[in-house]
């Protein structure tokens, strides 16, 4: 599920216990001269980074590894990645200085070029006409993540598969987005925010498109009535949504779906008719660990955009608008309710004109009835039709790891529903909505009876870092 919680919790636990000054004497002496930019970066490294990256946290890259990183990657990690909490006190200039200190390189904005390129200069028209049989995250509108009627791969021939081609992603160490594969083109996104159109037969790159930040959700390919690919939709880590030409990679439109500074998109988008549906989550649970942070003001959202131009049609929030509820023990304003983010992809139910989303926990008190819940939303106007909450009173953020002032009174248990709901039909032809939770529980809901729980089953012990995730 939420990779931030899994990795950041460990990171913060170690970094806050081990004083940074123990390592302040360690530097990158081989980077010279000690310019103002270098010195500023060194000071910030010793203050905010040294305690973990000098060996106290085995999972944190050591200095020798950081020196090999491109400086842009370090800045991205501090601004919107797993180091965003540590980067909060730093200005953009200070982050650039820190990256310069670590790598010895200044950030120069440049387009990442793919060496293994097809003979297709200047994004010329590809004349693609084949559609994708698996589209978006779940493969189907019901998001069951199951390829029905598969004929090519069988238990008898699976051991005969051989490598046909491979593709290395520049400026990236991970790829989280599922590809969209057609007989002609394989579309895929990377950590660097680059969308590639790879030739399915050879693996060469026909074109590439650079988004503003990492793309984590699956891509969604729009076809016209003849099955010809027309547009490719996706979201990035800075809560931008894009539509690009599926034939050429040229931007058609770009839209920001949230004005909250820590909003992000981790789930996948999906389109139906004239609407594009977007789940919105955030990284505010990380920032809340800081005592002087005004926790918390983000509220989960589900947005419908006009597929043709990216304009908002409606926005459905998962909590009421946060208001000041008091001050923490350090005298910092507190807000609530908040949170209930939508981490995963939506599930379309055309039979009932509904779209289902699943939420995470609240970030601050008071806990609401919409956290850790499945929510049915009217596809036409965004109206919430019913809510089924499976864990009540769940408000939690990063401050709860150390019982710091911003931890809400509920203090967890942090049992998000991080996996996309699945709409399935049983042997009797009855529909069931299946959801899995970090608690280790799986539930079956009745979509014809306001999401009434039909049965539940424990699959594992679950917990903050366990249970059912993505």
N, C-alpha and C positions, 0 to 999 in steps of 0.2 A: 504494500500500500504506500503510505507516505514515506518516501525515501528520506525526506528532510528529517522526519522525526527519528527514524532509525539511526541515521548517521550523525545528525546534529546533536542528538541527545548524548551520545558517547563523547563527541567532540567537546561539548560544553562542560560535561562532567569532569573531564580531565583538565581542560584549559582553565577552569575557574578554581580548581583545587590547587594546581601547581603555580606558584607565583612566577610571573614573567621575569622578575628581576634576577632569578637564579641563572637565566641564560642571557642576560643583557650584554655580557661581554663577548658573546659569539657573533661574528660578523662574516660577511663575504669579502675577505680581504683581497681576493684576486680581482675584484672589479675596481678599476681605477680610471680616472682620478676621483677623489672624493668631492665631487661637485655638490652644489646645494641640493640638486635633485636627488643625488645619491645619498647624501647625509639625511635628508628628510625621510626618504624611503627606509633607510636603515633604522632610524629612530622609531618609525611606525611599526616596522617588523618586530623590533625588540619589545615594543609595548603590547602589540595585539596578536602577534603570531608565533613568537619564538618558543613559548612554553610547550606548544604541541609539535611544531615542525622541527625541533631539535632533538626529537627522539622520545618524548614523553608519551606520545600517542602513536602506536605502531601503524595505524591506518592512515595517518597524515603523511603526505609526501615529504621526504627529507630534503635538505637544501640542495643536494646534488641533483635530485629529480626536478625541483622547482626551477633550477637554472636552465633546464632543457625545455621548459614550457615557453610557448609564445607569450609575450607580455599581455596580449589581448585576452588570453584565457584567464590570466590571474585577475585582471580587472573585472571580467565578467563574473567570476566566482565571488568577488567581493561585492558586486552590485546586485546580482540576482540569483546567485548560486548558493551552494552550501555554506559559503563563508559570508553570507549577506549580513548576519548579525555582527560579526567582527568588522565588517565594512561600514556599518551605520555611522560611526563617529568620524569617518574619513570623507573628505571632499573628493570630487572627481580628480583634481590635481594630485592630491595625496595618494590616491589609488594608483595613478599613473607613475608617481615617484616610487612607490613600493614595488611596482612591477619592474621598473627600471633597475632598482637596486638588486632585485632577485635575478634578473635575466641579463642585465647589461645592455638591454635593447629598448629603444624608445618605440612607442606605439605610432605606427604609420598606417592610416586608413588605406587599405588596398583591397581589391577584389581577389578572393581566393580562386586561383585557376586550377582546373582539373587537367592533368597531363594526358590522361587516357581519354581523349576526346574523339568523337566521331567526326566524319567529314561533313560538318553542318555549320558553316560559319554564319555569324550574325543572327543566330536564332531563326533561321529560315523555317517556313512552314513544313511540318513533317508529313502532313496528309494521313494522320492516323485514323483508322476506322474500326478498330477492335475494342470491345468493352471489357471491363473487369468482372470476373465472376465472383470475386470476394472484394467488397468495398467497405471502407470505413473500418472501425474497430471490431465490431462483432460479426462481420461477414454478411449479416442479414439485418433487416429492420428490427427483428426480435432480439438481436444481440446474443444468440445462443452460442456463438463461437464454435460452430460445428459445420463442417463441409458435407452436406448431404449428397448422396449419390456419387461419391468419389469412385472413379473407375481406374485411374492411372496407377495410383500407389496402392499396393496390397501387401499383406504380410509375406507373400511369396517373393515379391521382387524388391522390397525395400532395401535389402542388403546389396543390391546391384547398382545403387546410385553411385555416381562418380562426379567429382568436381568438374564443372563446365567452365566457369570463370569466377574471378573474385574481384572485388573493388575495395580499395583502401580509401578511407575518408580523411581528407586533409584537415588539419587543425582540430581533430576530434579524437577522443579516447573512448567514446561510447556512442551508441545509437539506440535510442529508446522507441522511436516511432516505427510502427508497422509499415511495411511497404504496401503499395497498391500495384498489383501485377496484371498487365494485359499481355496478350500474345506478342505485342510489339514493343511496349515500353514498361519498365519497372520504375515507379516513382518512389523515392525514399528521401527522408530528411535526416539531418545529422545534428550533433551537439553544437556545431558552429552555426547552425541556423541555415545551412545550405540545403536547398531542395534540388535533387538530381533527377534527370530523366535519363535512365540507363537503357540501352538497347537490351531487350530481354534475351535476344539470341547471343550477343557477343559481350555485353557488359560495358561497352564503351558509352561515354556520356554525350548525349545529343545537346543538352543545354543544362544550365544551372541557374538557380535564383537564390539570392541572399536575403533572408529575413533579418529583422533587427536583433533577434536572440534565438536561443535554442528552441527547437521544435520537438516536443515530447509526445504529442498525441498522434494518432494515425491520420493519414491524409484521406480526403474524401474526393472521389472523382465524379464529376457531373458529365452525363452523356446527353446528346440530343435524341430525338425520336428515332433516329436511324441507328443508335448505338455508338455514334462517333464521340470520342472524348472532347469536351469543350472547355471545362474549367476544373481547376484543382483547388480545393479549399483546405485550410489548416490554420491553427493558432500557434502563437509563440509564447515564450515564458514571460513576456512583458505585457500579456493580455491583448496583443494585436491579433486580428483575424485578417487573412489574406485570401484573395481570389486571383489566381494567375492562369494565363492561357495554357491549357494542357498540351497544346501543339507546339508552342514557342517558348513558354516560360516567362512571357511578358506580363508584368503586373496589370491586373484589371482594376482592382480597388483594394484599399487597406482601411481597416476600421478598428478603433480602440473600443473595447466593450466595457471597460471600467476605468473610472478616474481615481480609484484608490491606488496609492503608490506601491502597495505590496500585492496587488491583484495579479493573478497568473492563470495560465491555462495548462492544466495537466491532463485533463480528459480529452477525448477526441470530438470533433464536430461531426454533425450529420445533417444532411439536407433532405427536404421533402417538399415537393411542389415549389412554391416561390420563396420558401423560408429556409434559412440556415440556422441551426440550433447550436448554441455554445454554452458549455458548463464553465463556471468561473469559481476558482479557488484562490488561495493566497498563502503567503509565507509569513503572515503576521504572528503565528505561533512562535516563530523564532525570535522576532523582535521583542515579544512580550517578556522574554527572559531578562531583559535589561530593566533594572529597577526604575530608571528615569523615563521609561517609555509609557506614553499615555495609552493604556490598554483598555479596550480594543475597539476599533471602529470599522473593521471590515465585516461585511455580511455576505454570505454566499448568494450567488445570483445565477439565473438561467436566462439567456438572452436569445431572442429571435431577431435575425437580421434579414433584410431584403436580399435575396440571393443575387439580384442583378447589380446592386450598387453598394451593398454593405451598410445601408442605413438601418437604424434600430426600428423595429416594429413594436416590440414590447420587451420589458424586463420584469422578471419575477424574482423577488428577493425571498430568501429563506428565513429571515428574521425581520422584526421591526427595526426602524432606524435607531441606531445606538444613541443614547443620551447619557449625560454625566450622572453617575450613580454615587459619587463620593470621591475620596482620595485614598491612595494607598498609604502605607506607614511612612513613606518618604515625602508625603505631601503632593504627590503627582495625581492629576485628575484620572479617574477611572470611568470607563464607558461600558454600556451594555444595553440590550443584549447584542451579541456579535457572533461571528463564526458561522457554523453550519455550512461549510464550504462544499462544493460539488467537485470531488476529486476525479470522478470517473465519467465515462461516456453515457449519454442518454440512450433510452430505448424507446423506439416508436411502436405504437399500437394503433394501426390504422382502423381496425375494427371498431374501436371505441373513441377514436379521435383524441387519444391521449398520448402523452409522452412522459416516461417515467425517469426520475433522477433519484440518486441516493446521496445522503449528506453525511458529513463528519460531525465532530463535536462542536459545541459552543466554545468560544475563546475566553469569554468572561461571564460573570454573573449578571443577570439571572439566566439559568439554563432554560431553554425553550422546548416546546413540544415538537419542534421541527428538526432538531439535531438527532443524529444517529437514526435516520428515518428514510423511508421510501415515500416519495411525493409524486402524485399524479397531477399533471398539468394539462389544461385544455390547449390543444395545438393551435386553435384559432386565435385565442386572445390572451393566453398566459395565465388564466385563472386557475388557482389551485383547487382541485376537485376533492381530493382526500389526502390525508397524511397518516402513515402507519409508523409510529415510533417503536423501536425495538429495545432501546435502552434509555431510560429517563434520567434526568439530572446529570448529564455528562457535560461538564464545562472544564476545560483543561488547556494549558499552554505550556511553553517551555520553562516558565518560571516555577512550575510545580515540581520539576526535577529536584530543585534545591530548597523548596518551600520559601521562595522569595516573594516579595510584596505583591507582585502582579498575579500570583496564582489565585484563581477564583475559589470561593469557599467550598464549591462542590469537589474540586480537586480530582477530576476524572470520573470514570476510569479510562478515558481516551479510547473509546470503542467505535471509531469511525466505520462507516460502510464505505469502503474504498473501491469495491468492485462494481462494475456495471450490472444493473439488474438484467435478468434473463426472462423473457416471456416464452414459456414452453407449453406444449399441449400434451396431456397425458394419454394413456391408452384408450380412455373413454371419450376422448375428444374435448376434455375440459381444460381451459386455459389456467395456468398458474404463473405467478410472478415470483421468481426465485432470487433471493438476495443473500449475500454472504458478508460476514462482519469480522472485524479484528478480534472480537470476543471468541472467535472459533465457532460461532453459531451460524447455521444456515436456516432460512425461513422460507416457507411457501405462503404467498398471499393470494387472496381471491380478488382479481381485478373487477369482478362483477358485484362485489359486496364491499365497496369502499376499502379494499385492501385488508380485509379481515385475515388474521393469521390462521392458516389451516393446519399447519404442522411446523415443528421446529426440530432441529437435530444438531447435536454438538459433533464437530469434526476434529477438534483439537482443543488444547488448553487455552489458546488465545492469550491476549494481553496487549500492552502498548506496542510491543514490537513483534506480535505474533498474529495468529489467526488467518483469516482470508484477506488477502491484499488485492493488488490489481488483478 
